[in-house]
Amino acid sequence: MSESYGCSDTSIRQPTKDMSGLATHAMQTTGHYARTLTDEERHKLGKDTVVVSAFKQDKLEQEAKKNWDLFYKRNTTNFFKDRHWTSREFEELCNQNDHQKTVLEVGCGVGNFVFPLLQENPSLYFYACDFSPRAVQFVQKHPLYQEDRCKAFQCDLTKDQLTNNVPESGVDIVTMIFVMSAIHPDKMADAVRNVHKVLKPGGCVLFRDYGLYDHAMLRFTLGHKLDTNFYVRQDGTRAYYFSEEYLRDLFTSVGFDVVSNEYILRETVNKKEGLCVPRVFVQAKFIKRTSLTRTSTCSSR
């Protein structure tokens, strides 16, 4: 499991309403317990108050699928490294030799999460979906792709029903690894409701994504801000940076209970340039709320 960090003053104000309609806890510009901002960072965030025009924001939303498809056209399978850390961070994915578990990965990309786990754990069956048709094609052409162990399909999580490809209440685990941040906050609740439908009672969501005041968030220059904690990259793809409070409210409002939900810190080292930058992620586990059973596939660790 990730390192734990002592909680100091989180500097949380009273909840306000953001554009998704959910309660969000606005942080003072000092940062939060896992990441204290420097004077320079506070000054930079304080100046970044002008958001992208409504016209451009609508265009980005309409072209979201195209922009991700172009991303995979440019980078093919070379951009992301295989995620061998997932079974270390989430013991639910380890080979426990008890019974087959069915897993849905939303935002599968080109398979950097799915294929290492299929090799490590023969008791897993995967459904894997992505917004980008091109990414799904890369998964289906992978030499380890076998239809008796994995089904890959294209899906817009905010409007395409997962039940068209996945049995209702049919999966033990849903993984959401760096996928929700790419979705417009107005549509995040729709995506979580979609996931809720295919989870078994007591089923588990394993989550990791960008955290508030991550280094990538602080690097954005003026003209890239879409709304609170929501930015657009040069290639037209977008990124939201989650607070623990926002993530908790998002999932509990849709019918999940929180097992764990915390900031984790990592350092990215660029040896060539001699840089070491602080990364902030949010890692969480949620279980599908049910009054009928207390059994869960989700560990409390």
BELRAUR-V382096 format. One record per residue. N is the residue number from 0. RES is the residue in one small letter. NEAR is the number of other ideal C-beta (glycine too) atoms within 12 Angstrom. Layout:
n=N res=RES near=NEAR
n=N res=RES near=NEAR
This chain:
n=0 res=m near=18
n=1 res=s near=25
n=2 res=e near=15
n=3 res=s near=15
n=4 res=y near=20
n=5 res=g near=11
n=6 res=c near=14
n=7 res=s near=14
n=8 res=d near=13
n=9 res=t near=25
n=10 res=s near=23
n=11 res=i near=24
n=12 res=r near=17
n=13 res=q near=12
n=14 res=p near=18
n=15 res=t near=20
n=16 res=k near=17
n=17 res=d near=28
n=18 res=m near=23
n=19 res=s near=32
n=20 res=g near=19
n=21 res=l near=29
n=22 res=a near=22
n=23 res=t near=34
n=24 res=h near=27
n=25 res=a near=22
n=26 res=m near=37
n=27 res=q near=20
n=28 res=t near=25
n=29 res=t near=22
n=30 res=g near=30
n=31 res=h near=35
n=32 res=y near=25
n=33 res=a near=32
n=34 res=r near=37
n=35 res=t near=23
n=36 res=l near=27
n=37 res=t near=17
n=38 res=d near=13
n=39 res=e near=12
n=40 res=e near=24
n=41 res=r near=21
n=42 res=h near=13
n=43 res=k near=21
n=44 res=l near=29
n=45 res=g near=15
n=46 res=k near=16
n=47 res=d near=27
n=48 res=t near=12
n=49 res=v near=13
n=50 res=v near=23
n=51 res=v near=24
n=52 res=s near=14
n=53 res=a near=13
n=54 res=f near=11
n=55 res=k near=19
n=56 res=q near=26
n=57 res=d near=15
n=58 res=k near=18
n=59 res=l near=31
n=60 res=e near=29
n=61 res=q near=14
n=62 res=e near=21
n=63 res=a near=29
n=64 res=k near=30
n=65 res=k near=21
n=66 res=n near=26
n=67 res=w near=34
n=68 res=d near=25
n=69 res=l near=21
n=70 res=f near=31
n=71 res=y near=32
n=72 res=k near=21
n=73 res=r near=18
n=74 res=n near=21
n=75 res=t near=20
n=76 res=t near=23
n=77 res=n near=15
n=78 res=f near=20
n=79 res=f near=23
n=80 res=k near=15
n=81 res=d near=24
n=82 res=r near=29
n=83 res=h near=16
n=84 res=w near=23
n=85 res=t near=34
n=86 res=s near=27
n=87 res=r near=18
n=88 res=e near=30
n=89 res=f near=37
n=90 res=e near=22
n=91 res=e near=36
n=92 res=l near=37
n=93 res=c near=22
n=94 res=n near=19
n=95 res=q near=19
n=96 res=n near=11
n=97 res=d near=13
n=98 res=h near=13
n=99 res=q near=19
n=100 res=k near=34
n=101 res=t near=30
n=102 res=v near=44
n=103 res=l near=48
n=104 res=e near=51
n=105 res=v near=46
n=106 res=g near=41
n=107 res=c near=45
n=108 res=g near=40
n=109 res=v near=37
n=110 res=g near=37
n=111 res=n near=33
n=112 res=f near=42
n=113 res=v near=44
n=114 res=f near=35
n=115 res=p near=25
n=116 res=l near=39
n=117 res=l near=34
n=118 res=q near=22
n=119 res=e near=23
n=120 res=n near=28
n=121 res=p near=18
n=122 res=s near=23
n=123 res=l near=37
n=124 res=y near=29
n=125 res=f near=42
n=126 res=y near=38
n=127 res=a near=46
n=128 res=c near=43
n=129 res=d near=40
n=130 res=f near=36
n=131 res=s near=35
n=132 res=p near=23
n=133 res=r near=27
n=134 res=a near=41
n=135 res=v near=34
n=136 res=q near=24
n=137 res=f near=34
n=138 res=v near=38
n=139 res=q near=27
n=140 res=k near=17
n=141 res=h near=29
n=142 res=p near=13
n=143 res=l near=25
n=144 res=y near=24
n=145 res=q near=19
n=146 res=e near=15
n=147 res=d near=11
n=148 res=r near=26
n=149 res=c near=31
n=150 res=k near=31
n=151 res=a near=37
n=152 res=f near=31
n=153 res=q near=30
n=154 res=c near=35
n=155 res=d near=29
n=156 res=l near=40
n=157 res=t near=30
n=158 res=k near=19
n=159 res=d near=21
n=160 res=q near=22
n=161 res=l near=36
n=162 res=t near=21
n=163 res=n near=19
n=164 res=n near=25
n=165 res=v near=35
n=166 res=p near=19
n=167 res=e near=19
n=168 res=s near=23
n=169 res=g near=24
n=170 res=v near=40
n=171 res=d near=38
n=172 res=i near=46
n=173 res=v near=50
n=174 res=t near=48
n=175 res=m near=43
n=176 res=i near=39
n=177 res=f near=36
n=178 res=v near=41
n=179 res=m near=43
n=180 res=s near=35
n=181 res=a near=42
n=182 res=i near=37
n=183 res=h near=32
n=184 res=p near=37
n=185 res=d near=22
n=186 res=k near=28
n=187 res=m near=38
n=188 res=a near=31
n=189 res=d near=27
n=190 res=a near=39
n=191 res=v near=39
n=192 res=r near=25
n=193 res=n near=34
n=194 res=v near=47
n=195 res=h near=37
n=196 res=k near=29
n=197 res=v near=35
n=198 res=l near=44
n=199 res=k near=32
n=200 res=p near=27
n=201 res=g near=26
n=202 res=g near=40
n=203 res=c near=42
n=204 res=v near=52
n=205 res=l near=42
n=206 res=f near=47
n=207 res=r near=37
n=208 res=d near=41
n=209 res=y near=40
n=210 res=g near=44
n=211 res=l near=42
n=212 res=y near=38
n=213 res=d near=39
n=214 res=h near=27
n=215 res=a near=28
n=216 res=m near=38
n=217 res=l near=31
n=218 res=r near=25
n=219 res=f near=30
n=220 res=t near=16
n=221 res=l near=16
n=222 res=g near=18
n=223 res=h near=28
n=224 res=k near=29
n=225 res=l near=34
n=226 res=d near=28
n=227 res=t near=28
n=228 res=n near=40
n=229 res=f near=38
n=230 res=y near=35
n=231 res=v near=30
n=232 res=r near=26
n=233 res=q near=17
n=234 res=d near=23
n=235 res=g near=28
n=236 res=t near=35
n=237 res=r near=37
n=238 res=a near=35
n=239 res=y near=42
n=240 res=y near=42
n=241 res=f near=48
n=242 res=s near=43
n=243 res=e near=36
n=244 res=e near=34
n=245 res=y near=43
n=246 res=l near=46
n=247 res=r near=30
n=248 res=d near=30
n=249 res=l near=43
n=250 res=f near=40
n=251 res=t near=26
n=252 res=s near=25
n=253 res=v near=27
n=254 res=g near=24
n=255 res=f near=36
n=256 res=d near=29
n=257 res=v near=28
n=258 res=v near=30
n=259 res=s near=33
n=260 res=n near=31
n=261 res=e near=34
n=262 res=y near=39
n=263 res=i near=31
n=264 res=l near=26
n=265 res=r near=27
n=266 res=e near=16
n=267 res=t near=18
n=268 res=v near=13
n=269 res=n near=11
n=270 res=k near=8
n=271 res=k near=6
n=272 res=e near=9
n=273 res=g near=8
n=274 res=l near=13
n=275 res=c near=13
n=276 res=v near=20
n=277 res=p near=28
n=278 res=r near=30
n=279 res=v near=39
n=280 res=f near=38
n=281 res=v near=43
n=282 res=q near=40
n=283 res=a near=41
n=284 res=k near=39
n=285 res=f near=39
n=286 res=i near=36
n=287 res=k near=39
n=288 res=r near=26
n=289 res=t near=19
n=290 res=s near=10
n=291 res=l near=11
n=292 res=t near=14
n=293 res=r near=13
n=294 res=t near=15
n=295 res=s near=26
n=296 res=t near=33
n=297 res=c near=35
n=298 res=s near=20
n=299 res=s near=15
n=300 res=r near=16
